Amino acid sequence: MAKILRHSMVMCCAILMCLSSNSFAARYNGGVAINIDQNVNFNFNIANQGNRTATVWYSNNMAIAIEGASGSTYERATMEKIVALMAASKASFEEFTGLRNLSLNGSYKGRPTIQIPKDNNGAGGLAAHGAFGLSVGSGLFNPFYERVRQGNISIDQVWLYEMNRNFYKTGSNGWNAWIDWAMDGNNSAYGYWTVGFNNAAAFWIVDDLGVGLHYFGKDYARFRQDHRDELNKYLNNNAYTFDNVWATSKLPWRNGTINTLMSAVLLEWYETLGGKAFVQRLYQQIDNNPRLSNRFAHQQARDNWYRIVSRASRSDQAQYFENTLRWSISSSAKAQIQNELGGNNGGGGGGNDSDIIIEAEDAQLFGLFKIGNDSAASAGQYIHAEYQGKYYSENVEANRAELSFTAPKAGLYALKGTTFAPNNQADSFYIKVNDNPRQVWDTNNTSYYEEMDVNYRNEANQVEIDISAGQHKIVVYIREDGTRLDRLRLVRIGEGNGGQDDGENGGYDGIPRPITIEAESANLSGEFKVGSDSAAQGGAYIDSAYSGSYYEGNASNPHRAKMSFIATGAGRYLVKGTAYSPTQSADSFWVQVNDGDIHLWDTLATAAYDEMDVNSRGNTNSLEVQLNEGQNTITVYVREDGTRLDQLRLLPVDGNGGGEEPPIPEPEVNLLVNGDFETGNSTGWVSGYSATTTTTTSAYSGNYALLSKDRSAWYHGPKQDVISMLKVGSSYKLSAMVRMVSGSSTKIESRLLTRDSAGHVWHKLGQVSGTTAWQEISAEFTIQASGSLTNAELFFFGPDAGKSFIIDEVSLTEQ
């Protein structure tokens, strides 16, 4: 991990140095309408200037008071941009730190206010701590104003340095009570992580704003490199350790303080461990640790930082702290993180590499759902609604948590959840998997975090879901407020139909078929974001904010969208894309398929969603790529910011698909007796165990279907003896249409029971969640036996006892 992290930093450095000073975010979008009040008697209290005559420029949510100015001193259009920029900066800090509704220091008409006295005790910057209010002298404000007036939207580092003080917890419950230590034997000589955050915040805030950085003539890249150079001196000299650098008051190679290294490692973590989302989690984790016993508790401080960064990055960072930073970490702290995060697989609780771990705090939250901190929870966090003893049965969509995940392999998964129920009035959720019906989930009634099998009340005590490889979504809804959800875990327990996977060869028949990928389904990094537009396919697209800048040279930048998809057969495919180009300076992407060449794609320069052949500048007007059967990826990188991507399509063009529809096969012979039930009776079918098997006119097609009712157990249902139809070593395909008579069920499934010299064996062929809508069960399988096959019966069952279901158009064909 240590070597990988350092290598990544070198790459990031090279990339960022090639960029313009502008980043690629969207929070700052230009000026806003303002009011101007002149001859105001304003108290410039932060700089201890007292009451002075001033003019105030203000919007609905931000004000700037400037001593001695009049309404004509500054151009209105420029001040509209500056007021908007200050408001956007404050909003960005609120999102990163999670601190909102700070009290105000020196407000104007109840608005957060920036104070600009003439001298500011030397034209520097000052700030309130834990309350919003900062002061910058006119000597710094006026050059800033001139840059903005001339079109250079770059914010001074001093603004962000001081604003960070507003958003940094101080006092007895301040963040430094968990992370700061004395630098030598003097209790008053210690390095403030406050200052480290002051400088580091300048990087992630300007990235979020999408503007440039200005630091006494230095831009973003130069200011960043200064920090990187200091960190490199430490990392590249193994003689430097925590004890002789981080725990001394001066850096050994220059007359400086440890604060620079603090800023530099914060910047490194931001760039390599997850960007904005990482920093947001880092702030949330600072005080989710044991308080330091005193200023000389160096081991406690190191352990806390290790816990904070590991939890925020969702990965155990022991090797980085011990091998790269050369900080010693206690065995107890490492054991705690390994237990929380489960080592390399990202989850604890007895998981393995095939488990899928979904931390609840990673969900997209709506309504009353919010994140809570608790060191006893996995990764230190959970989600819940505040307990008020309320119960929700209507309009539950308003209060939901959407947990998206990727299944690397299709199959049948058991769904498990870790919950905390403070009392018996707060021990349930509603839960929905993909597009299946919403169900009631009764959690364990325990006031501690405990993993359990997810259940569906009155349906199933252990929920099993049959899913394909790729993207899926679980939605959890508030039912009884106060119930906590820590995480979900999906444990693969066997092969299933999975939409595409029957457990034999991935479920793919080798025939390439057209593939459609909605861009908003991508895994987005950097400044890529999802936008809404009813004119786009599915109502959404992805892009980065337009600022007139672009990435040149190569596509190895952090702003990318990675799309995973399935190809049913290997072969060459034509790549088509639907894009929208708002201007001629925003009409290109970089594109890479799997690990192949990186292509420069020039989109159509039209402000409309137009599909075109993806091209490769200088190579081909129509890009064709080789895909593997099964899992593939397309990665799209930002080249010119603002270009929108709506959809990609891949069309087969050669031998395996030929760009044409596959040839129509000869009609297959249904081996089953009375598979369509159009005899009007149940000939060929009998009840498996105890049930009534009869025909019904509620058919999928034709006049009749088969009804299974009076079932006294979940495994009761119709069956047919198929021993005379099957041959050992041959492959077969089963298909059937099924539905519930009423209500819903966890599943309707089909199984084959065979007997050979080794005994009886059940083979799962496929299943669906039972609803009143017709659904297809489909599976392909090969008959295998130990010795001779002496018995074979095809069953349909699955719903709980007492629930009736229907089957129709049952087909068994040899492949």
Beta strands, then each sheet from edge to edge (+ up, - down):
strand 1: 35-44
strand 2: 50-58
strand 3: 63-67
strand 4: 113-116
strand 5: 125-127
strand 6: 134-136
strand 7: 154-156
strand 8: 212-214
strand 9: 356-359
strand 10: 364-365
strand 11: 370-373
strand 12: 381-384
strand 13: 400-407
strand 14: 411-420
strand 15: 428-433
strand 16: 439-442
strand 17: 450-453
strand 18: 464-467
strand 19: 470-478
strand 20: 484-494
strand 21: 515-518
strand 22: 523-524
strand 23: 529-532
strand 24: 540-543
strand 25: 560-567
strand 26: 571-580
strand 27: 588-593
strand 28: 598-602
strand 29: 610-613
strand 30: 624-627
strand 31: 630-638
strand 32: 644-652
strand 33: 686-688
strand 34: 692-696
strand 35: 705-709
strand 36: 717-721
strand 37: 731-740
strand 38: 745-756
strand 39: 759-770
strand 40: 775-782
strand 41: 791-797
strand 42: 805-814
sheet 1: 1+ 2- 3+ 4+ 6+ 5-
sheet 2: 7+ 8+
sheet 3: 9+ 20- 14+ 17-
sheet 4: 9+ 20- 14+ 18-
sheet 5: 10+ 13- 19+ 15- 16+
sheet 6: 11+ 12-
sheet 7: 21+ 32- 26+ 29-
sheet 8: 21+ 32- 26+ 30-
sheet 9: 22+ 25- 31+ 27- 28+
sheet 10: 23+ 24-
sheet 11: 33+ 36- 41+ 38- 39+
sheet 12: 34+ 35- 42+ 37- 40+
end
